[in-house]
Amino acid sequence: MSDAEKLVAACGEEASRAAGGLAAAPDGVIDGALRGIAALLTGQAPAILEANAADIERGEADGLGPGLLDRLRLDEARIAAMARQIGLLADVPFPPASVFLGELPGSAGLRLAERRVPVGVVGANFEARPNVTVDVASQLLKSRNAGVLRTGAAALASASALFDRVLTPALGDAGLDTGALRLVRTADREAAVELVRQPRLIPLVILRGSGDSTRELAAEAARRGVRTLAHADGGAVLYVDRAADQAEVTRLVTESLDRLGVCNRLNLLLICSGSWDAMLPTALDALRAMEVTASLPPHDHPLGHEWALDSGREATVTIAPADGPAAAAGIANAETSGLAACVVTPDPAAARAFIDAYRGTGAFWNATPRLLDGFRLRGVPETGINVDHVPGPRGPVTFADLCLRQYVVTPA
């Protein structure tokens, strides 16, 4: 057994032992722990920022690009935003633990109910995103699931500080078993692989990170019988319709590029072929104002190439023509991950044609696809965004999705 396997298994065993107590914890205790996390984030900000500064220094020395460094960086404003979001999460009501569905069909005297049951232990693997440490941990706590979290080497010092200074003390102060949330403290990449090889201990793993590595982990998980919620690919689309207002185009391009290292930023800009000559200068001006480069036809890369993951070239947007709203939606469906797309138009018929044809997780009409975020869209942090074309949680995955459905039949 390798060191990585031993470490992951030990974390899984500890979380498994704590899972039962967490599942039975009263609502007030869970929300009290979340409020403790929010308070400690603020109170321990200097120590957290010191650890994060060390991560940033190592990242710069290792040649991380601006987009990855942006994901990695914490500051006082980001920590304050994290604390505010966790505080708001504590105020969100819990879904009903059981819902009565009615009398059991064809069986007099029997009642049918549907219960929400925690998964037990949920794993999470994410890269260079210290804030995700708290986002995922808070969602697991609110859903009464224990968790084993693993981050890449770039963010390990920040994640360790968040566990030592915030998460573990908050659990203890609330009277919860501190083993309920564990961090895999190694930079060994093999630990990510071992995280998806533990079906007995960790039956579900949330995967967030660069496309290829996340897809490889999801494939290994499938071979081992571990379920995953994978967030491998991103890249938002913005379609400029023939009737679009130029000021609206400028606004939405600008709002969709406020951060370059995130998955829901503008990645592919489609312009109606009939207004290409009129709208292209507006789009180019907006990109130049954001210091972003346009990749224009003919392209030497796939249309959906995700620039946020292209170290050193994050400040790029692909521009291409589309023959109307349905055709633009078709391009988005075929060439991108299906994360999010926006149609810019004052014409309701054109907007409806685009939305009806688009199959992604988030469709926006004259609104930035940056809104496809758990907190901005649903008022709670997210564990990731699921773009799978299967039934189940899709789009931003929050604590309400991290449960199992159980049918219960009882005498009337």
N, C-alpha and C positions, 0 to 999 in steps of 0.2 A: 504494500500500500504506500503510495507516494505521500510526501508531506502535504501537498495540496489536498489530496483526498482525505487524509486524516483531519485536516483543519476544517474542511467543509462539513464532513460527517460530524465532528464535534459540535460545530455550530448548530447543525440540524438537530442533533440529539437534545441539546440544551433548549432550543426553541420548541421542540416537540414536547418536552416535559412541561413547559410553561403554557402550552396552547390551551389546555383544558381550563385552567384558571382564568385565562384571558377571555375565553368564550363565555364563561359564566359571570364575568364582571358586570356589575350594574352600570346603567347608562351614565350615571353621575360620576362614577370612578373613571370611566373612559374619557369623558369630556374634561374631568379635572386634570387628567394626565396631559391632554392636549393643551389645556391652558397653561400647564406647567412648562411644556415645550415652548410655547410662545413667549412666556416670561423669561425663560433661560436663554433663548436666542438673543434677546435684547441685552440681558445682564451679562452674558458671556461673549458679547460681540468682539471685544478686543482680543481675546485668546483665539477665537475662531478666525479673525482676520489675520492674526500672526501666522497661524498654520496655513491659511490660504496663500499668504504672501510667499511662503516657502514653496508651495506648489507652483505658483506663477513663475518664480525665479527658476525652478527646475524645468518648467515647460518652455520658457524662453531659451534656456541653455540647450534644450533638446530640439529646438527648431520648430515648435508648434506654431501653426499659422494664426493669423488674427482671429479667425472664426472660432477655432478651438480654444484660444486663450480667452475669448469673450465668454464662452460657455463655462470655462473654469473659474473665472474671476468672481469673487464676492466683494462687496463694499457695504458701507453702512446702510445705504438705501435698499440694497437687495436683501440684506438681513432683516431690515425693518419690514419690507414687503412680505418676506417669508413669515415673520412673526404675526403680522396682521392676518394673513391668509389662514394660518393655523388657528388663531383665535376665532375667526369666522367659522371655520370648520367645526369647532367645538359647539357652536350655536346651532348647527344644522340638525334638525330632528332625525332620529334613527328611523329607517323604514320599519313597518310593522314586522314583528318576528314571525307572525302567523296570520294568514288570511283565509277566512272561511270561503270555500268555493261553492258549497251547496250540498244537497243530498246526493249520495252516491247513485248514479244512474242505474236503475234496475235492481237496486238492493234496498228494500225498505228498512228504515231504522238505522242506517249508517250515514255518517257525515264525512265529507272530504274537506281537508284543509291543506294549504301549501305553506310550508315553513322555510325560512331562510336559515341555512346552516353554514357556519364558517368552514373554509377549506381546511384549516388547521395550521399548516406552515406553508408560507408562500415565499419563494425565492425571488430575488431581483438582481439583475446584472445591468450596470449602466456605466458609461464612460465619461470621465472628465466633467461631471456636472454635480458639484457639491450640493446645490439646492435640491436635486433629485433625492439625495439622501433623506432629507426631511419630508419632501413630498410623499415619497413611497412609504416611509415609516409611519407617517401620520395616517395615510389611507389604510394601511394594514391595521393600525391600532383602532381606528374608528370602525373597521369591519370586523374587529375581534379576531384577527388572524395574527399568529406569530410570524416572524419573518427572519430570513437570512439574506443579508444584503452584501453585494460585492461590487466594488468600483475598480476602475483601472488605476494603474500606478500614478497617473497624473494628478488624481484628486484624492489619493489615499490619506494624506496628512489632514486635509480639510474634513474628509468624512470621519476620520478617527476623532478629531476635535469635536465634531458635532455629536458623535456618540458619547464621548467621555464627558463633555461639558453640558450636554443638553438632553439627549434621548434617554440614556441610562439613568441619570439622576431624576428625570421627570417620572419615569416608570416607578422607581423606588419611592419617591415622595408620595405617589398616589397609592402606594400599597400593592403595586403589581409586581410580579416576578420580573426582575430585570433581564432574565434570560429570554424573554419573549421576543426581543429584537436583538439580533446578533450581526456583527460586521465581520466579514472574512478579511482578516488583516494580513494580506500578503499582496505583493506586486506580481506574483507568479500568474501568468496568463492561464496556466493549467487549472487554476481555481475556478475560472469561469466555466470551463468544460466540466469539472467535477460537480458544479452546482446543478447541472442539468442531467446528472447521472444518478440521482438519489430519489427514485420514485417512492420508496417507502417513507422517507423522511420529508422530502420536499416535492409534493406531487404537482405543483404548479409553479412556474417560474416566469416572471415578467422580464422581458428582454428589451433593452433600449441601447442603441448605439449605431455605429456605422453599418451600412447595409450588408456587406459581405460577411463580417464577423458575426453579426446577429443572425443572418440566415444560416451560417454554419452551425451556430449553437442551437438554433431551432431544429435543424436536421438531426443533430446528435440527440437532442431531447426526444424527438419522435422515435428514434431507434431504441431509446432506453425506456419508453413508456411514460415520459414526463410531458405534461401539457404545458403549453406556453401561450403567453400573450405577448406577441412580438411587435416591436416598433422599430423596423429596420430602415425604412425609406421615408423620405418626406419630399418637400418641394412643392410649393403652391403655384397655382396657375391663375393668371388674370387675363380675361378675354375682353378686348375693347371692341364693342359693337359699332356698326356703321353710324348709328345715331348718337354715340357717346359724346358727352360734353368734355371739352379739352381740360377745363379746370377740374372736373371730376376725375379725369384720368391722372392728372398730376397729383391730386390729393391721394388717390388710392395707391399709386406707385410709391409715393413717399411713405405713406403709413405702413405699407407692406414690406419696407426695407429698413425699418428702424433698428433691427438687429440682423446681422448677416449669418450668425452661427446657429440659428434655430431652424427647426424643420419646417415651420409654417410660414417662412418668409417667401416673398415672390421669387420664383425660380424660372418660370416660363411665361413670357408675355406674348399673347396671341393678338393679332390685329386683323380686323375684317379686311379681306382683300380689296373690297370696294372702297375703303377709306384709308388704305395703306399710305398713300402719298400725303394725305392730310394729317393723319394721326401719328405717323412715325416721328416727325420732328418733335412733337409734344412729348412723346415717350422718351426720346433721346435726351431732351432737355431735362426732364425729371430725373433720369438716371445720372446725368452729369452733375446735377445739383447734389446728389447723394454720393458722388465720387464712385459710381458703379459703372462698369464697362458693359457695353452691349455686345452679345455674340449674334451677329447678323447672318442671314443666308448668303452663300451656302455654308452649312455647318459641317465642321469636321468632328462632330460628336453627336450622340443621340439627343433628340429634342428634350428628353426628360433628365439629362445629366444633372445630378444634384450638386450645385455649386457650393452649398454650405459644407459639404464633406470634402471639397477639393482644396486642400491646404495651399494657401498662397494665392488662390484664385477665387476666394469666396465672394469678392466684390464683382460679381458677374451675373448678368441675367440674359437668358436666351430669348431672342425675339424671332417670331415666325408669323407668316400669314395664315388665315383660316377663312374658308368660304362660308361664313355665316355662323350663327350660334350653335346649331346642331353639329356642324362640322367641327367647331372648336371644342365642344364637349367630347366628340369622338376622339380628337387628338389627345385631350387630357386623359381619357379613359385608356387609350392604347399606349401612350408614351410616358405616363407618369405613375407614381405609386398609388394615386387615388386618394391622396390626403385631403386636399381642399382646392376649390376653384371659385373664382369670382367672375361675374359678368358685369361689365360696366355699360349701362344703357338706361335711357329714360323710357324705353319702350317695353311695356309689360309683356307683350307677345314674344319679343325676342328673349326677354329674361326667362319666361316660362319654357320656351323651346330649349334654352341652354340647360336649365335646371332639370327638366324632364329627361334630357339625354345623358346627363352626367351621373356617374355611378359611384363617385367618391364619398368619403365620410362627411364632408362638409361642403355645402353649396351656398354661395353668398351673392346677393344682388346689391351692388353699390355699397358693399361693406368689405373691409379688408379681411383676407383669409387668416391674418394674424389672430383673429378672434377664435380660431379653432384651438382652444386651450381650455383645459378643465376649469380653471378658475374664472376666466373671462366668459366662458360659454355657459357653465353650469353652477358657478359660484363656489366650487370646491377645488382643491388641488387635484392633480391627476397622477396616476402611476405611469401613464404613457398613452399613446393614441393607437388604437387597433384598426388597421385598414383591411383586415381579412374579409373576403367575400363569403362569409359563412354566418349562420345564425349565432347569436351571442352578443356580448358587449362589443360595440363598434364605435369608433370615434374616441373621444377622451374617456378613458376608463377610470372610474372613481370608486370610492369605498362601497357604494351601493351595488356595484357589479361583482365584487369579490366574495361571492357566496355560492353555495350549492342549493339547488331546489330539492326539497324533500316533500313527498306527498304523505299525508297522515290520515288514516281512516279510523274513525272512532264511533262508538255507539251514539245514537242521537240522544 
